[in-house]
Amino acid sequence: MSVEFIGFISNNNSSETIVRSGPVLDPTHIETVAKAHELAGFDRALLAFHSTTPDALQIGQHVLGITRQLKVMIAQRPGFTAPTLLARQLATLDQLSSGRVSLHVITGGNATELRQDGNTLDDKDERYARTSEFLDILRAEWTSEQPFDYDGRYYRVEKGFSQVKPHHPGGIYTFVGGGSDAAIEVAGKHADTFALWGESYAQVRDVTMRVRAAAARYGRPTPRFSLSVRPILAEMEEKAWAKANDILARATTLQDKTGYRKPADGHATAGARRLLTLAEQGTRIDKRLWTEIAKLTGANSNTTALVGTPEQVAEVFGDYYDLGISHFLIRGFDPLIDAIEYGRELIPLTRKLIADRQLAHGVAAQ
């Protein structure tokens, strides 16, 4: 099982510890961070979606135009673009980039935010049912050689067809995220990779088992699994923990200015609740999973961290790999500097560690 590293390209230079000083859409920042990810050895980079932020599809097109190998993972929410149209948009971009496009499906757990885009489905299970139909239609557009009809509860298509198909047969690689039972059911039916946040070993075992069972119910092979986490690195473990404490202090001081606060309505998605449950168990979980930023912000994004030397964090990635994780979505609190740092040591160390384990397992099997 190959390992893959996914980065994160933000629209501007900001984070829980950095107050944005430039424009909301900063092309220079996007271009610099995209090229840094490619040079650092990342396989692909996530472009996030929010009801008030710049459009990830167009940013993805720009990133693909200024890079040569880096793939993009474009987040989209079902329900706001017709699935037939999005299928053609993604397939067109995929052809123009020789197959460097993937889709990250975010159904969305915060009904208040979703209403900013005109959402009328407050019930989460209904939203996931709509997502499943949405993905049915995407796949049909990407693979059908003849016009098709679709008669669902949320979508109806008559003689749908796309002349442009994705670069690779079978469609565009699709990530599905979410923490609820409904999300796992959708992932079992549709996901190529299921995306988890940075959870404990026990939580990873639980979620991956449930996703495997869901895929089996649909007669599909088990999806691959991705873990999202925020590595905090230093040349010595003590310095790494000091760096983490400094990040926490700055994030606490700057909460009003950065906007990374607990949701005012107390809302937490199912995934966020899992991270908050973890934070209640302690600030350090397993070997070096750190929960303080999740606790501070209400876990309103991937906010758990792995703290240590590059070798120590790579070892934990190896542990997760043994639990079935093959994709690691990593981003830091200083978007550009951390991406460069990850490429210098963490990414090559992890690739070597996992390759060595695979070789050892192969020798043992023989």
C-alpha positions as CSV (number, residue, x, y, z in Angstrom):
1,M,0.0,0.0,0.0
2,S,1.7,3.2,-1.2
3,V,1.8,6.3,1.0
4,E,0.7,9.7,-0.1
5,F,1.2,13.2,1.4
6,I,-1.5,15.9,1.0
7,G,-0.8,19.5,1.8
8,F,-3.0,22.5,2.1
9,I,-3.1,25.7,0.0
10,S,-4.8,28.5,1.8
11,N,-6.2,31.6,-0.1
12,N,-4.0,33.9,2.0
13,N,-1.3,33.8,4.6
14,S,-3.3,33.2,7.8
15,S,-3.9,30.6,10.5
16,E,-4.8,30.2,14.1
17,T,-1.5,32.0,14.9
18,I,-1.2,34.4,11.9
19,V,-3.5,37.4,11.4
20,R,-4.2,38.0,7.7
21,S,-2.6,41.2,6.5
22,G,-3.1,40.9,2.8
23,P,-6.2,40.4,0.6
24,V,-8.6,37.6,1.1
25,L,-7.6,36.2,-2.3
26,D,-3.8,36.6,-2.4
27,P,-2.5,35.2,-5.8
28,T,1.2,35.6,-4.8
29,H,0.7,33.6,-1.6
30,I,-1.2,30.8,-3.5
31,E,1.4,30.6,-6.1
32,T,4.3,30.5,-3.7
33,V,2.7,27.9,-1.4
34,A,1.7,25.7,-4.4
35,K,5.3,25.7,-5.8
36,A,6.7,25.1,-2.3
37,H,4.4,22.0,-2.0
38,E,5.6,20.6,-5.3
39,L,9.2,21.1,-4.5
40,A,8.7,19.6,-1.0
41,G,7.5,16.4,-2.4
42,F,3.8,16.5,-1.6
43,D,1.6,14.4,-3.9
44,R,-1.4,16.7,-3.8
45,A,-2.9,19.7,-2.0
46,L,-6.3,20.4,-0.6
47,L,-8.2,23.5,-1.6
48,A,-10.9,24.1,1.0
49,F,-14.5,25.1,0.7
50,H,-16.5,27.5,2.9
51,S,-19.7,29.4,2.3
52,T,-17.9,32.7,2.3
53,T,-14.5,32.0,0.8
54,P,-13.1,32.2,-2.8
55,D,-14.1,29.4,-5.2
56,A,-11.8,26.4,-4.9
57,L,-12.5,25.2,-8.4
58,Q,-11.0,28.3,-10.0
59,I,-8.1,28.3,-7.5
60,G,-7.5,24.7,-8.4
61,Q,-7.3,25.6,-12.1
62,H,-4.7,28.3,-11.3
63,V,-2.6,26.0,-9.1
64,L,-2.6,23.4,-11.9
65,G,-1.4,26.0,-14.3
66,I,1.6,27.0,-12.3
67,T,2.7,23.5,-11.3
68,R,3.7,20.5,-13.3
69,Q,3.2,17.4,-11.0
70,L,1.3,18.5,-7.9
71,K,-2.3,17.2,-7.9
72,V,-5.2,19.1,-6.4
73,M,-7.9,17.9,-4.1
74,I,-10.8,20.3,-4.7
75,A,-13.4,20.5,-1.9
76,Q,-17.0,20.8,-3.0
77,R,-20.3,20.7,-1.2
78,P,-23.2,18.8,-2.9
79,G,-26.4,20.7,-3.2
80,F,-25.2,24.1,-4.6
81,T,-24.0,23.2,-8.1
82,A,-25.9,20.8,-10.4
83,P,-24.1,17.5,-10.3
84,T,-24.1,17.2,-14.1
85,L,-22.4,20.6,-14.4
86,L,-19.8,19.9,-11.7
87,A,-19.0,16.6,-13.3
88,R,-18.2,18.3,-16.6
89,Q,-16.2,21.1,-14.9
90,L,-14.0,18.6,-13.0
91,A,-13.6,16.4,-16.1
92,T,-12.6,19.3,-18.2
93,L,-10.0,20.5,-15.7
94,D,-8.8,16.9,-15.3
95,Q,-8.2,16.6,-19.0
96,L,-6.4,19.9,-19.2
97,S,-4.1,18.9,-16.3
98,S,-3.5,15.3,-17.5
99,G,-5.3,13.7,-14.6
100,R,-4.2,15.8,-11.6
101,V,-7.7,16.5,-10.2
102,S,-9.4,14.8,-7.3
103,L,-12.6,15.7,-5.5
104,H,-13.1,16.1,-1.8
105,V,-16.8,15.8,-0.9
106,I,-17.8,17.9,2.1
107,T,-21.5,17.5,2.9
108,G,-21.3,20.0,5.8
109,G,-22.4,19.6,9.4
110,N,-23.2,23.2,10.3
111,A,-26.7,24.1,9.0
112,T,-26.2,27.7,10.0
113,E,-23.2,28.1,7.7
114,L,-24.9,26.1,4.9
115,R,-27.8,28.5,4.9
116,Q,-25.4,31.2,3.7
117,D,-25.3,29.4,0.4
118,G,-29.1,28.9,0.3
119,N,-29.3,25.4,1.8
120,T,-32.8,24.3,2.7
121,L,-32.0,20.9,4.3
122,D,-31.4,21.3,8.0
123,D,-31.5,17.6,8.6
124,K,-28.0,16.1,8.3
125,D,-29.2,12.7,7.2
126,E,-31.1,14.3,4.4
127,R,-28.1,16.2,3.3
128,Y,-26.1,13.0,3.1
129,A,-28.9,11.3,1.2
130,R,-28.6,14.2,-1.3
131,T,-24.9,13.7,-1.4
132,S,-25.3,10.0,-2.3
133,E,-27.5,10.9,-5.2
134,F,-25.1,13.7,-6.2
135,L,-22.3,11.2,-6.4
136,D,-24.4,8.7,-8.3
137,I,-24.8,11.3,-11.0
138,L,-21.2,12.4,-11.1
139,R,-20.1,8.8,-11.6
140,A,-22.7,8.3,-14.4
141,E,-21.5,11.5,-16.2
142,W,-17.9,10.4,-15.9
143,T,-18.4,6.8,-17.1
144,S,-21.6,6.4,-19.1
145,E,-21.1,6.0,-22.9
146,Q,-24.8,6.6,-23.5
147,P,-27.3,9.2,-22.3
148,F,-28.7,8.1,-18.9
149,D,-31.8,8.9,-16.8
150,Y,-31.8,9.4,-13.0
151,D,-34.9,9.7,-11.0
152,G,-34.0,10.4,-7.3
153,R,-35.5,12.2,-4.4
154,Y,-33.3,15.2,-4.8
155,Y,-32.2,15.1,-8.4
156,R,-33.8,14.2,-11.7
157,V,-31.8,13.9,-14.9
158,E,-33.2,13.1,-18.3
159,K,-30.7,11.9,-21.0
160,G,-27.7,13.2,-19.1
161,F,-24.4,12.8,-20.8
162,S,-20.9,14.3,-20.8
163,Q,-18.8,14.4,-24.0
164,V,-15.7,15.1,-21.9
165,K,-14.6,12.3,-19.6
166,P,-11.9,12.3,-16.9
167,H,-8.3,11.6,-17.9
168,H,-8.3,8.2,-16.2
169,P,-11.0,5.6,-16.8
170,G,-13.5,5.1,-14.1
171,G,-13.8,8.8,-13.1
172,I,-12.1,11.3,-10.9
173,Y,-10.6,10.1,-7.6
174,T,-13.0,11.0,-4.8
175,F,-12.4,11.6,-1.1
176,V,-15.4,11.6,1.3
177,G,-15.2,13.1,4.8
178,G,-17.5,13.2,7.8
179,G,-18.0,11.7,11.2
180,S,-21.6,10.6,11.4
181,D,-23.2,7.3,10.6
182,A,-24.7,8.8,7.5
183,A,-21.3,10.0,6.3
184,I,-19.8,6.6,6.7
185,E,-22.7,5.0,4.7
186,V,-22.0,7.4,1.9
187,A,-18.3,6.7,2.0
188,G,-19.0,3.0,1.9
189,K,-20.9,3.4,-1.4
190,H,-18.8,6.1,-3.1
191,A,-15.4,6.9,-1.6
192,D,-12.1,6.0,-3.1
193,T,-10.6,7.4,0.2
194,F,-12.3,8.2,3.4
195,A,-10.9,11.2,5.2
196,L,-10.5,11.2,9.0
197,W,-9.3,14.1,11.2
198,G,-6.3,13.5,13.5
199,E,-7.8,11.0,15.9
200,S,-6.4,8.5,18.4
201,Y,-5.4,5.0,17.4
202,A,-8.6,3.6,19.0
203,Q,-10.8,6.0,17.1
204,V,-9.0,5.2,13.8
205,R,-9.6,1.5,14.4
206,D,-13.3,2.2,15.1
207,V,-13.9,4.4,12.1
208,T,-12.0,2.3,9.6
209,M,-13.9,-0.8,10.8
210,R,-17.2,0.9,10.2
211,V,-16.2,2.2,6.8
212,R,-15.1,-1.3,5.8
213,A,-18.4,-2.7,6.9
214,A,-20.3,-0.1,4.9
215,A,-18.3,-0.8,1.7
216,A,-18.9,-4.5,2.1
217,R,-22.7,-3.9,2.3
218,Y,-22.4,-2.3,-1.2
219,G,-20.1,-5.0,-2.5
220,R,-17.2,-2.6,-3.0
221,P,-13.6,-2.9,-2.1
222,T,-12.6,-1.1,1.1
223,P,-11.7,2.6,0.5
224,R,-8.3,3.8,1.4
225,F,-8.0,6.1,4.5
226,S,-6.6,9.6,5.0
227,L,-5.6,11.2,8.3
228,S,-5.4,15.0,8.8
229,V,-3.1,16.3,11.4
230,R,-0.9,19.4,12.2
231,P,2.8,18.3,12.7
232,I,4.8,20.5,15.1
233,L,8.5,19.7,14.6
234,A,11.8,20.6,16.2
235,E,15.3,19.0,16.3
236,M,14.7,18.0,19.9
237,E,11.5,16.8,21.6
238,E,11.7,19.3,24.3
239,K,11.9,22.1,21.8
240,A,9.0,20.7,19.9
241,W,6.8,20.8,23.0
242,A,7.9,24.3,23.7
243,K,7.0,25.3,20.2
244,A,3.6,23.7,20.7
245,N,3.0,25.7,23.9
246,D,4.1,28.9,22.1
247,I,1.6,28.1,19.3
248,L,-1.2,27.7,21.9
249,A,-0.3,30.9,23.6
250,R,-0.3,32.9,20.4
251,A,-3.5,31.2,19.2
252,T,-5.2,32.1,22.5
253,T,-4.1,35.7,22.3
254,L,-5.1,36.2,18.6
255,Q,-8.4,34.4,18.6
256,D,-10.4,37.6,18.2
257,K,-8.2,38.8,15.3
258,T,-7.9,35.5,13.5
259,G,-11.5,34.4,13.9
260,Y,-10.5,30.9,15.0
261,R,-12.9,30.7,17.9
262,K,-15.4,28.1,19.1
263,P,-18.6,28.4,17.1
264,A,-20.8,31.1,18.8
265,D,-23.9,28.8,18.7
266,G,-22.0,25.9,20.3
267,H,-22.4,23.9,17.1
268,A,-20.0,21.0,16.6
269,T,-20.0,18.5,13.7
270,A,-19.8,14.8,14.4
271,G,-16.1,14.9,13.5
272,A,-15.5,17.8,15.8
273,R,-17.3,16.1,18.7
274,R,-14.9,13.1,18.2
275,L,-11.9,15.4,18.6
276,L,-13.5,17.2,21.6
277,T,-14.1,13.9,23.2
278,L,-10.5,13.1,22.7
279,A,-9.5,16.4,24.2
280,E,-11.5,15.6,27.3
281,Q,-9.2,12.5,27.8
282,G,-6.1,14.6,28.0
283,T,-3.8,17.0,26.2
284,R,-1.5,14.3,25.0
285,I,-3.0,11.1,23.6
286,D,-1.2,7.9,22.5
287,K,2.5,8.7,21.8
288,R,2.3,12.4,20.9
289,L,-1.1,13.5,19.6
290,W,-1.8,17.0,21.1
291,T,-5.3,18.2,21.6
292,E,-5.0,21.7,23.0
293,I,-5.8,23.7,19.8
294,A,-8.9,21.5,19.2
295,K,-10.1,22.3,22.7
296,L,-9.3,26.0,22.2
297,T,-11.2,26.3,18.9
298,G,-14.0,23.8,19.4
299,A,-12.3,21.6,16.8
300,N,-13.9,23.5,14.0
301,S,-11.3,22.2,11.6
302,N,-8.5,19.6,11.7
303,T,-6.8,20.9,14.8
304,T,-5.0,18.0,16.5
305,A,-1.2,18.0,16.2
306,L,1.7,15.5,16.4
307,V,4.5,17.0,18.4
308,G,8.1,15.8,18.3
309,T,11.2,15.5,16.2
310,P,10.8,14.5,12.5
311,E,11.9,11.0,13.3
312,Q,9.3,10.7,16.2
313,V,6.4,12.0,14.1
314,A,7.4,9.7,11.2
315,E,7.3,6.8,13.7
316,V,3.7,7.7,14.6
317,F,2.8,7.9,10.9
318,G,4.1,4.4,10.6
319,D,1.8,3.4,13.5
320,Y,-1.2,4.9,11.6
321,Y,0.0,3.2,8.4
322,D,-0.2,-0.1,10.2
323,L,-3.8,0.7,11.2
324,G,-4.7,1.2,7.5
325,I,-3.9,4.9,6.9
326,S,-2.2,5.5,3.6
327,H,-2.8,9.2,3.0
328,F,-1.6,11.9,5.4
329,L,-3.0,15.4,5.1
330,I,-0.5,17.7,6.9
331,R,-0.5,21.4,7.3
332,G,1.2,23.7,9.8
333,F,0.4,26.9,11.7
334,D,2.8,28.8,9.4
335,P,1.6,27.6,5.9
336,L,4.7,28.3,3.8
337,I,7.5,27.7,6.3
338,D,6.0,24.5,7.6
339,A,5.3,23.1,4.2
340,I,9.0,23.6,3.3
341,E,10.1,22.1,6.7
342,Y,7.9,19.0,6.1
343,G,9.5,18.4,2.8
344,R,13.0,18.7,4.2
345,E,12.8,15.8,6.7
346,L,9.3,14.5,7.7
347,I,8.1,13.4,4.3
348,P,11.3,11.6,3.1
349,L,11.7,10.0,6.6
350,T,8.2,8.7,6.6
351,R,8.4,7.3,3.1
352,K,11.6,5.5,4.0
353,L,10.2,4.1,7.2
354,I,7.2,2.7,5.5
355,A,9.2,1.4,2.6
356,D,11.5,-0.4,5.1
357,R,8.5,-1.9,6.9
358,Q,7.0,-3.1,3.6
359,L,10.3,-4.7,2.7
360,A,10.6,-6.4,6.1
361,H,7.0,-7.7,5.9
362,G,7.7,-9.0,2.4
363,V,10.8,-10.8,3.5
364,A,9.0,-12.2,6.5
365,A,6.2,-13.4,4.3
366,Q,8.6,-15.2,2.0
